[in-house]
């Protein structure tokens, strides 16, 4: 199985789900902006701009990851984005903040250490994905052999997106 294709599918699908969740309606985006109030590394004057940049990156990244020529760069940008999320989550948790995780839109749950772990793992997967990129991958996603790694990546993304629900299911 090709880890490069699996990583592209995983990261692309996670970021697409995050963007769709935040952009599904005005209220979802407004709730995401409001959730940034509790993140100490985001100044009040920059909340809306920060939210807009985050959503723009989340929207753009799946397209960069889908194209062979831009996928490695897309993985590096995704790694930086997830690392920034990890810094924000860590600062919030360290400061005793009570921010809601609005990662995928929805009702949100209070930020916990598990969200930090998820962000770090996604940053690592993105960085490893960029490192594992072959020198040339022309048409790799369209090749029949891509079916298994892409499917594995999409299943992994489903687990990441429903992470809070799965956590609640298995811990309650």
Backbone as ProteinMPNN parsed JSONL, in Angstrom:
{"seq_chain_A": "XXXXXXXXXXXXXXXXXXXXXXXXXXXXXXXXXXXXXXXXXXXXXXXXXXXXXXXXXXXXXXXXXXXXXXXXXXXXXXXXXXXXXXXXXXXXXXXXXXXXXXXXXXXXXXXXXXXXXXXXXXXXXXXXXXXXXXXXXXXXXXXXXXXXXXXXXXXXXXXXXXXXXXXXXXXX", "coords_chain_A": {"N_chain_A": [[0.849, -1.18, 0.0], [0.491, 2.246, -0.72], [1.803, 4.702, 1.186], [1.959, 7.433, 0.7], [-0.202, 8.108, -0.975], [-2.305, 7.366, 0.708], [-1.911, 9.14, 2.845], [-2.346, 11.598, 1.552], [-5.066, 11.355, 0.886], [-6.199, 11.067, 3.449], [-5.465, 13.514, 4.833], [-6.441, 15.442, 3.054], [-9.225, 14.845, 3.024], [-9.897, 15.241, 5.727], [-9.381, 18.001, 6.029], [-11.155, 19.019, 4.127], [-13.627, 18.229, 5.226], [-13.519, 19.767, 7.557], [-13.596, 22.381, 6.516], [-16.081, 22.388, 5.17], [-17.803, 21.941, 7.329], [-17.504, 24.329, 8.754], [-18.369, 26.184, 6.942], [-20.957, 25.608, 6.297], [-23.182, 27.119, 6.939], [-24.0, 30.549, 7.821], [-24.14, 30.776, 10.567], [-22.571, 28.66, 11.568], [-19.988, 29.451, 10.81], [-19.835, 31.862, 12.231], [-19.943, 30.877, 14.847], [-17.544, 29.503, 14.908], [-15.735, 31.65, 14.678], [-16.391, 32.948, 17.088], [-15.543, 31.024, 18.904], [-12.853, 31.389, 18.943], [-12.348, 33.341, 20.768], [-11.538, 32.331, 23.219], [-9.015, 31.454, 22.759], [-5.848, 32.121, 23.538], [-3.676, 32.894, 21.904], [-4.7, 34.184, 19.761], [-5.337, 37.36, 18.971], [-7.956, 39.686, 19.854], [-8.612, 41.533, 17.801], [-7.902, 40.109, 15.593], [-9.462, 37.884, 15.229], [-11.591, 37.36, 13.314], [-10.186, 37.578, 10.918], [-8.262, 35.57, 11.296], [-9.946, 33.308, 11.454], [-10.998, 33.388, 8.868], [-8.7, 32.998, 7.291], [-7.938, 30.443, 8.17], [-10.156, 28.894, 7.288], [-9.96, 29.395, 4.556], [-7.51, 28.171, 3.958], [-8.145, 25.521, 4.707], [-10.051, 24.992, 2.784], [-8.658, 25.22, 0.396], [-6.55, 23.367, 0.555], [-7.368, 20.565, 0.037], [-7.565, 20.582, -2.763], [-4.956, 21.197, -3.539], [-3.705, 18.922, -2.564], [-4.832, 16.969, -4.123], [-3.768, 17.297, -6.652], [-0.987, 16.07, -8.335], [1.4, 17.548, -8.737], [1.362, 19.607, -6.859], [1.001, 18.446, -4.436], [3.006, 17.715, -2.519], [3.885, 20.214, -1.525], [1.413, 21.054, -0.565], [1.072, 19.216, 1.515], [3.087, 20.059, 3.241], [2.179, 22.626, 3.908], [-0.208, 21.887, 5.144], [0.857, 20.494, 7.332], [2.035, 22.63, 8.718], [-0.282, 24.107, 9.276], [-1.758, 22.332, 10.948], [0.099, 22.172, 13.011], [0.001, 24.805, 13.931], [-2.621, 24.786, 14.876], [-2.236, 22.991, 16.992], [-0.537, 24.495, 18.648], [-2.261, 26.611, 19.34], [-4.277, 25.178, 20.685], [-2.793, 24.037, 22.778], [-1.939, 26.367, 24.115], [-4.399, 27.365, 24.938], [-5.321, 25.301, 26.628], [-3.268, 25.302, 28.539], [-3.579, 27.837, 29.633], [-5.921, 27.518, 30.962], [-8.232, 27.911, 29.562], [-11.58, 27.75, 28.166], [-12.372, 27.0, 25.586], [-14.431, 26.011, 22.841], [-14.267, 23.18, 20.76], [-14.484, 23.662, 17.503], [-13.826, 22.371, 15.26], [-14.889, 20.87, 13.132], [-17.191, 22.219, 12.556], [-20.495, 22.055, 13.744], [-21.885, 21.296, 17.046], [-19.833, 21.476, 18.868], [-17.342, 20.703, 21.29], [-15.863, 20.962, 24.533], [-12.445, 21.985, 24.447], [-9.947, 19.583, 24.833], [-7.191, 17.573, 26.042], [-7.074, 15.487, 24.223], [-7.735, 16.679, 21.805], [-5.496, 18.168, 21.296], [-3.631, 16.11, 20.968], [-4.7, 14.936, 18.66], [-4.326, 17.05, 16.793], [-1.519, 17.207, 16.784], [-0.861, 14.639, 15.852], [-2.019, 14.766, 13.278], [-0.479, 16.81, 12.189], [1.984, 15.536, 12.201], [1.407, 13.35, 10.501], [0.976, 14.743, 8.146], [3.497, 15.914, 7.715], [5.081, 13.596, 7.512], [3.838, 12.527, 5.293], [4.572, 14.385, 3.324], [7.309, 13.928, 3.338], [7.365, 11.297, 2.44], [6.708, 11.521, -0.17], [6.912, 10.568, -3.551], [9.472, 11.116, -6.087], [8.299, 11.61, -8.579], [4.892, 11.544, -9.377], [2.98, 11.347, -11.313], [-0.331, 11.28, -12.173], [-0.969, 9.49, -10.161], [-3.145, 9.298, -8.36], [-5.138, 8.532, -10.035], [-4.622, 6.01, -10.86], [-5.427, 2.524, -10.922], [-4.307, 1.078, -8.783], [-4.369, 2.845, -6.731], [-6.704, 2.68, -5.361], [-6.908, 1.128, -2.915], [-5.048, 2.446, -1.003], [-6.162, 5.055, -1.023], [-8.762, 4.594, -0.178], [-8.2, 3.623, 2.399], [-7.098, 5.951, 3.501], [-9.349, 7.643, 3.411], [-11.091, 6.294, 5.138], [-9.625, 6.544, 7.492], [-9.788, 9.317, 7.737], [-12.518, 9.581, 8.263], [-12.628, 8.501, 10.823], [-11.07, 10.402, 12.19], [-12.624, 12.732, 11.847], [-14.971, 12.061, 13.184], [-14.046, 11.764, 15.714], [-14.505, 12.883, 18.349], [-17.102, 11.926, 18.867], [-16.655, 9.145, 18.759], [-14.856, 8.911, 20.868], [-16.523, 9.651, 23.026], [-18.378, 7.585, 22.839], [-16.891, 5.283, 23.505], [-15.923, 5.848, 26.023], [-17.932, 6.333, 27.786]], "CA_chain_A": [[0.0, 0.0, 0.0], [1.263, 3.469, -0.886], [1.484, 5.632, 2.279], [1.844, 8.783, 0.135], [-1.59, 8.299, -1.419], [-3.167, 7.279, 1.891], [-1.765, 10.397, 3.593], [-3.023, 12.655, 0.787], [-6.512, 11.182, 1.042], [-6.527, 11.344, 4.853], [-5.346, 14.934, 5.161], [-7.375, 16.179, 2.192], [-10.605, 14.633, 3.467], [-10.066, 15.899, 7.036], [-9.462, 19.449, 5.818], [-12.406, 19.304, 3.414], [-14.715, 18.123, 6.212], [-13.419, 20.925, 8.451], [-14.065, 23.568, 5.79], [-17.527, 22.261, 4.932], [-18.478, 22.121, 8.615], [-17.477, 25.739, 9.151], [-19.008, 27.013, 5.911], [-22.282, 25.088, 5.934], [-24.088, 28.265, 7.019], [-23.377, 31.697, 8.497], [-24.066, 30.532, 12.007], [-21.428, 27.787, 11.844], [-18.774, 30.259, 10.728], [-19.861, 32.809, 13.354], [-19.602, 30.122, 16.057], [-16.102, 29.248, 14.842], [-15.084, 32.921, 15.03], [-16.613, 33.175, 18.518], [-14.75, 30.067, 19.683], [-11.476, 31.876, 19.01], [-12.227, 34.242, 21.922], [-10.869, 31.646, 24.329], [-7.678, 31.029, 22.337], [-5.041, 33.283, 23.902], [-2.708, 33.311, 20.883], [-5.413, 34.923, 18.716], [-5.816, 38.632, 19.531], [-9.353, 40.008, 19.554], [-8.74, 42.219, 16.503], [-7.54, 39.204, 14.504], [-10.282, 36.665, 15.236], [-12.288, 37.139, 12.048], [-9.161, 37.349, 9.887], [-7.71, 34.245, 11.568], [-10.948, 32.327, 11.045], [-11.093, 33.408, 7.403], [-7.484, 32.375, 6.761], [-8.032, 29.011, 8.461], [-11.129, 28.279, 6.387], [-9.416, 29.468, 3.19], [-6.515, 27.102, 3.837], [-8.844, 24.227, 4.741], [-10.766, 24.835, 1.517], [-7.681, 25.115, -0.689], [-5.645, 22.229, 0.704], [-7.742, 19.34, -0.675], [-7.251, 20.721, -4.186], [-3.5, 21.072, -3.661], [-3.341, 17.532, -2.303], [-5.327, 16.122, -5.205], [-2.91, 17.463, -7.825], [0.326, 15.478, -8.085], [2.485, 18.54, -8.734], [1.289, 20.506, -5.699], [0.666, 17.666, -3.237], [4.06, 17.781, -1.499], [3.76, 21.538, -0.907], [0.169, 21.042, 0.192], [1.304, 18.484, 2.758], [3.888, 20.909, 4.124], [1.285, 23.678, 4.424], [-1.116, 21.22, 6.083], [1.618, 20.239, 8.56], [2.14, 23.914, 9.426], [-1.622, 24.462, 9.764], [-2.06, 21.492, 12.108], [1.009, 22.588, 14.087], [-0.572, 26.043, 14.479], [-3.769, 24.367, 15.691], [-1.702, 22.396, 18.219], [-0.058, 25.599, 19.494], [-3.443, 27.286, 19.873], [-4.938, 24.303, 21.661], [-1.917, 23.935, 23.951], [-1.998, 27.645, 24.839], [-5.715, 27.447, 25.57], [-5.356, 24.354, 27.752], [-2.31, 25.76, 29.552], [-4.136, 29.017, 30.282], [-7.178, 27.186, 31.624], [-9.344, 28.362, 28.725], [-12.711, 26.837, 27.977], [-12.799, 27.102, 24.189], [-15.135, 24.893, 22.23], [-13.675, 22.67, 19.532], [-15.379, 23.841, 16.349], [-12.974, 21.892, 14.173], [-15.7, 20.392, 12.008], [-18.492, 22.856, 12.704], [-21.265, 21.324, 14.741], [-22.157, 21.847, 18.37], [-18.582, 21.739, 19.564], [-17.1, 20.128, 22.606], [-14.75, 21.686, 25.156], [-11.112, 21.514, 24.072], [-9.309, 18.678, 25.785], [-5.889, 17.089, 25.616], [-7.229, 14.624, 23.048], [-7.727, 17.526, 20.617], [-4.085, 18.487, 21.081], [-3.026, 14.896, 20.416], [-5.179, 14.813, 17.285], [-3.651, 18.052, 15.963], [-0.111, 16.809, 16.653], [-0.811, 13.462, 14.964], [-2.283, 15.207, 11.913], [0.72, 17.534, 11.741], [2.986, 14.507, 11.921], [1.015, 12.609, 9.296], [1.197, 15.633, 7.001], [4.941, 16.024, 7.511], [5.54, 12.306, 6.999], [3.319, 12.407, 3.936], [5.44, 15.188, 2.446], [8.591, 13.238, 3.281], [7.188, 10.052, 1.69], [6.314, 11.815, -1.553], [7.862, 10.092, -4.565], [9.965, 12.21, -6.928], [7.249, 11.88, -9.571], [3.676, 10.788, -9.064], [2.014, 11.77, -12.329], [-1.54, 10.479, -12.309], [-1.002, 8.435, -9.15], [-4.486, 9.142, -7.791], [-6.034, 7.962, -11.042], [-4.193, 4.647, -11.135], [-6.256, 1.557, -10.18], [-3.647, 0.663, -7.546], [-4.605, 3.868, -5.708], [-7.979, 2.426, -4.685], [-6.731, 0.685, -1.533], [-4.54, 3.485, -0.101], [-7.094, 6.182, -0.932], [-9.862, 4.131, 0.681], [-7.679, 3.607, 3.77], [-7.005, 7.345, 3.933], [-10.698, 8.169, 3.634], [-11.593, 5.682, 6.379], [-8.91, 7.23, 8.576], [-10.369, 10.655, 7.866], [-13.817, 9.437, 8.92], [-12.344, 8.322, 12.25], [-10.612, 11.692, 12.722], [-13.745, 13.674, 11.857], [-15.945, 11.634, 14.208], [-13.216, 11.448, 16.871], [-15.176, 13.2, 19.616], [-18.221, 11.004, 19.045], [-16.086, 7.842, 19.075], [-14.329, 9.0, 22.234], [-17.653, 9.608, 23.952], [-18.993, 6.271, 22.763], [-16.087, 4.276, 24.162], [-15.55, 6.218, 27.39], [-19.101, 6.553, 28.67]], "C_chain_A": [[0.897, 1.245, 0.0], [0.901, 4.476, 0.208], [1.31, 7.068, 1.786], [0.405, 9.052, -0.286], [-2.556, 8.256, -0.244], [-3.113, 8.587, 2.681], [-2.467, 11.536, 2.864], [-4.531, 12.564, 0.954], [-6.949, 11.535, 2.461], [-6.554, 12.838, 5.131], [-6.321, 15.764, 4.331], [-8.812, 16.059, 2.66], [-10.871, 15.298, 4.815], [-10.242, 17.399, 6.849], [-10.734, 19.839, 5.072], [-13.59, 19.242, 4.378], [-14.71, 19.318, 7.165], [-13.965, 22.178, 7.775], [-15.575, 23.525, 5.586], [-18.303, 22.483, 6.224], [-18.55, 23.575, 9.042], [-18.217, 26.634, 8.17], [-20.432, 26.575, 5.572], [-23.374, 26.154, 6.043], [-23.383, 29.383, 7.793], [-23.185, 31.465, 9.982], [-22.847, 29.684, 12.361], [-20.127, 28.583, 11.802], [-18.704, 31.245, 11.897], [-19.491, 32.106, 14.664], [-18.114, 29.78, 16.084], [-15.328, 30.51, 15.234], [-15.209, 33.161, 16.536], [-15.771, 32.23, 19.376], [-13.303, 30.517, 19.834], [-11.262, 32.869, 20.157], [-11.408, 33.624, 23.04], [-9.464, 31.173, 23.974], [-6.723, 32.206, 22.535], [-4.049, 33.748, 22.833], [-3.364, 34.049, 19.724], [-5.948, 36.217, 19.331], [-7.234, 38.948, 19.054], [-9.517, 40.635, 18.169], [-8.478, 41.285, 15.327], [-8.429, 37.965, 14.412], [-10.924, 36.376, 13.886], [-11.295, 36.843, 10.924], [-8.569, 35.949, 10.059], [-8.676, 33.161, 11.106], [-11.053, 32.246, 9.522], [-9.882, 32.73, 6.77], [-7.524, 30.863, 6.984], [-8.976, 28.331, 7.481], [-10.637, 28.323, 4.937], [-8.37, 28.376, 2.974], [-7.18, 25.731, 3.818], [-9.567, 23.954, 3.428], [-9.804, 24.571, 0.361], [-6.881, 23.815, -0.636], [-6.104, 20.96, -0.012], [-7.428, 19.4, -2.173], [-5.75, 20.598, -4.424], [-3.063, 19.619, -3.48], [-3.802, 16.593, -3.415], [-4.439, 16.185, -6.444], [-1.504, 16.965, -7.504], [1.42, 16.527, -7.928], [2.496, 19.435, -7.5], [1.093, 19.758, -4.378], [1.731, 17.761, -2.151], [4.001, 19.134, -0.779], [2.504, 21.64, -0.069], [0.311, 20.319, 1.512], [2.115, 19.322, 3.743], [3.048, 22.037, 4.721], [0.308, 23.077, 5.437], [-0.403, 20.929, 7.402], [1.749, 21.519, 9.385], [0.793, 24.329, 10.017], [-1.981, 23.647, 11.006], [-1.152, 21.822, 13.288], [0.504, 23.878, 14.739], [-1.799, 25.729, 15.331], [-3.277, 23.816, 17.032], [-1.212, 23.481, 19.176], [-1.241, 26.325, 20.135], [-4.152, 26.468, 20.935], [-4.106, 24.212, 22.931], [-1.962, 25.218, 24.775], [-3.323, 27.792, 25.572], [-5.79, 26.539, 26.79], [-4.439, 24.816, 28.883], [-2.857, 26.958, 30.334], [-5.457, 28.76, 30.982], [-8.401, 27.634, 30.85], [-10.405, 27.299, 28.541], [-13.254, 26.941, 26.555], [-13.524, 25.835, 23.762], [-14.392, 24.467, 20.971], [-14.729, 22.792, 18.436], [-14.66, 23.373, 15.089], [-13.767, 21.496, 12.937], [-17.096, 20.996, 12.037], [-19.221, 22.194, 13.854], [-21.365, 22.019, 16.081], [-20.891, 22.178, 19.131], [-18.535, 21.058, 20.906], [-15.941, 20.908, 23.22], [-13.41, 21.097, 24.717], [-10.527, 20.686, 25.202], [-7.939, 18.288, 25.238], [-5.994, 16.215, 24.367], [-7.239, 15.438, 21.757], [-6.297, 17.947, 20.267], [-3.373, 17.289, 20.448], [-3.443, 14.726, 18.949], [-4.452, 15.797, 16.37], [-2.188, 17.682, 15.735], [0.016, 15.608, 15.712], [-1.072, 13.85, 13.516], [-1.117, 16.012, 11.346], [1.815, 16.54, 11.376], [2.671, 13.712, 10.666], [1.239, 13.447, 8.044], [2.687, 15.745, 6.688], [5.513, 14.719, 6.96], [5.05, 12.076, 5.567], [4.165, 13.184, 2.948], [6.789, 14.501, 2.267], [8.5, 11.987, 2.4], [6.839, 10.277, 0.224], [7.357, 11.281, -2.534], [8.327, 11.261, -5.436], [8.976, 12.591, -8.031], [6.063, 10.997, -9.227], [2.589, 11.134, -10.073], [0.863, 10.789, -12.45], [-1.717, 9.411, -11.254], [-2.395, 8.218, -8.574], [-5.459, 8.493, -8.755], [-5.697, 6.515, -11.375], [-5.057, 3.67, -10.339], [-5.625, 1.104, -8.862], [-3.851, 1.674, -6.419], [-5.862, 3.585, -4.89], [-7.799, 2.048, -3.215], [-6.155, 1.788, -0.639], [-5.48, 4.683, 0.037], [-8.273, 5.803, -0.039], [-9.413, 4.104, 2.146], [-7.576, 5.03, 4.317], [-8.361, 7.942, 4.238], [-11.328, 7.574, 4.895], [-10.912, 6.301, 7.6], [-9.472, 8.615, 8.818], [-11.722, 10.594, 8.57], [-13.64, 9.262, 10.428], [-11.926, 9.651, 12.878], [-11.781, 12.659, 12.867], [-14.751, 13.325, 12.96], [-15.257, 11.289, 15.528], [-13.914, 11.711, 18.2], [-16.332, 12.247, 19.885], [-17.713, 9.601, 19.421], [-15.514, 7.828, 20.492], [-15.448, 8.892, 23.253], [-18.302, 8.24, 23.99], [-18.219, 5.242, 23.595], [-15.675, 4.617, 25.594], [-16.745, 6.426, 28.313], [-19.781, 5.271, 29.026]], "O_chain_A": [[1.939, 1.269, 0.655], [-0.187, 5.05, 0.174], [0.579, 7.842, 2.403], [-0.143, 10.112, 0.016], [-3.518, 9.022, -0.201], [-4.144, 9.085, 3.133], [-3.121, 12.36, 3.503], [-5.2, 13.58, 1.143], [-7.953, 12.221, 2.652], [-7.557, 13.366, 5.61], [-6.954, 16.683, 4.849], [-9.542, 17.05, 2.695], [-11.947, 15.857, 5.028], [-11.139, 18.002, 7.437], [-11.324, 20.88, 5.358], [-14.461, 20.111, 4.345], [-15.769, 19.823, 7.537], [-14.707, 22.947, 8.386], [-16.263, 24.522, 5.808], [-19.345, 23.139, 6.219], [-19.544, 24.007, 9.626], [-18.646, 27.729, 8.533], [-21.044, 27.12, 4.653], [-24.373, 26.098, 5.325], [-22.303, 29.181, 8.348], [-22.199, 31.901, 10.575], [-22.164, 29.961, 13.348], [-19.263, 28.409, 12.661], [-17.639, 31.44, 12.484], [-18.797, 32.686, 15.5], [-17.494, 29.766, 17.148], [-14.385, 30.449, 16.023], [-14.233, 33.539, 17.184], [-15.334, 32.608, 20.463], [-12.605, 30.078, 20.748], [-10.122, 33.203, 20.482], [-10.666, 34.323, 23.731], [-8.792, 30.555, 24.8], [-6.78, 33.181, 21.786], [-3.624, 34.903, 22.864], [-2.678, 34.494, 18.804], [-6.895, 36.187, 20.116], [-7.648, 38.519, 17.977], [-10.456, 40.303, 17.446], [-8.795, 41.624, 14.186], [-8.168, 37.084, 13.593], [-10.812, 35.264, 13.372], [-11.53, 35.972, 10.087], [-8.393, 35.224, 9.08], [-8.271, 32.206, 10.444], [-11.183, 31.159, 8.96], [-10.028, 31.969, 5.813], [-7.183, 30.093, 6.087], [-8.631, 27.301, 6.903], [-10.874, 27.386, 4.176], [-8.35, 27.731, 1.925], [-6.822, 24.876, 3.007], [-9.68, 22.802, 3.011], [-10.106, 23.79, -0.541], [-6.574, 23.232, -1.676], [-5.266, 20.311, -0.638], [-7.069, 18.39, -2.777], [-5.319, 19.971, -5.392], [-2.156, 19.148, -4.166], [-3.211, 15.531, -3.615], [-4.37, 15.219, -7.205], [-0.9, 17.387, -6.518], [2.282, 16.392, -7.059], [3.545, 19.966, -7.135], [1.027, 20.381, -3.319], [1.393, 17.878, -0.973], [4.063, 19.183, 0.45], [2.514, 22.237, 1.007], [-0.254, 20.743, 2.52], [1.855, 19.294, 4.945], [3.189, 22.364, 5.899], [0.03, 23.686, 6.47], [-0.988, 21.097, 8.472], [1.593, 21.494, 10.606], [0.737, 24.845, 11.133], [-2.453, 24.2, 12.0], [-1.584, 21.76, 14.439], [0.572, 24.025, 15.959], [-1.997, 26.335, 16.384], [-3.835, 24.137, 18.082], [-1.448, 23.397, 20.381], [-1.222, 26.618, 21.331], [-4.577, 26.999, 21.961], [-4.643, 24.3, 24.035], [-2.017, 25.161, 26.003], [-3.363, 28.286, 26.699], [-6.259, 26.947, 27.853], [-4.804, 24.725, 30.056], [-2.63, 27.081, 31.538], [-6.053, 29.682, 31.539], [-9.492, 27.729, 31.413], [-10.161, 26.108, 28.736], [-14.468, 26.968, 26.353], [-13.257, 24.742, 24.26], [-13.938, 25.314, 20.202], [-15.744, 22.096, 18.457], [-14.863, 23.91, 14.001], [-13.344, 21.769, 11.814], [-18.063, 20.372, 11.601], [-18.596, 21.813, 14.844], [-20.979, 23.178, 16.23], [-20.892, 23.085, 19.963], [-19.554, 20.864, 21.567], [-15.119, 21.46, 22.489], [-13.253, 19.879, 24.625], [-10.609, 21.053, 26.374], [-7.583, 18.635, 24.112], [-5.082, 16.212, 23.539], [-6.798, 14.946, 20.718], [-5.94, 18.064, 19.095], [-2.604, 17.447, 19.5], [-2.612, 14.404, 18.1], [-4.009, 15.418, 15.286], [-1.674, 17.824, 14.625], [0.911, 15.576, 14.868], [-0.422, 13.324, 12.612], [-0.805, 15.908, 10.159], [2.489, 16.693, 10.358], [3.559, 13.432, 9.861], [1.644, 12.926, 7.005], [3.088, 15.677, 5.526], [6.337, 14.738, 6.046], [5.759, 11.503, 4.74], [4.446, 12.698, 1.853], [7.346, 14.494, 1.169], [9.452, 11.656, 1.693], [6.692, 9.319, -0.535], [8.552, 11.519, -2.361], [7.647, 12.284, -5.513], [8.84, 13.767, -8.369], [6.225, 9.841, -8.834], [1.411, 11.204, -9.723], [1.055, 9.62, -12.786], [-2.534, 8.507, -11.427], [-2.79, 7.079, -8.326], [-6.489, 7.963, -8.34], [-6.439, 5.866, -12.113], [-5.393, 3.954, -9.189], [-6.346, 0.779, -7.919], [-3.533, 1.38, -5.266], [-6.063, 4.189, -3.836], [-8.482, 2.603, -2.354], [-6.732, 2.052, 0.416], [-5.577, 5.264, 1.118], [-8.727, 6.614, 0.768], [-10.162, 4.516, 3.032], [-7.928, 5.28, 5.47], [-8.512, 8.67, 5.219], [-12.02, 8.273, 5.634], [-11.557, 6.549, 8.618], [-9.618, 9.043, 9.963], [-12.037, 11.461, 9.386], [-14.411, 9.811, 11.216], [-12.375, 9.99, 13.973], [-11.914, 13.329, 13.891], [-15.313, 14.218, 13.593], [-15.833, 10.594, 16.365], [-13.913, 10.852, 19.082], [-16.518, 11.806, 21.02], [-18.28, 8.949, 20.298], [-15.67, 6.85, 21.224], [-15.346, 8.142, 24.224], [-18.731, 7.78, 25.049], [-18.817, 4.431, 24.302], [-15.135, 3.766, 26.301], [-16.569, 6.672, 29.506], [-20.773, 5.281, 29.755]]}, "name": "protein", "num_of_chains": 1, "seq": "XXXXXXXXXXXXXXXXXXXXXXXXXXXXXXXXXXXXXXXXXXXXXXXXXXXXXXXXXXXXXXXXXXXXXXXXXXXXXXXXXXXXXXXXXXXXXXXXXXXXXXXXXXXXXXXXXXXXXXXXXXXXXXXXXXXXXXXXXXXXXXXXXXXXXXXXXXXXXXXXXXXXXXXXXXXX"}
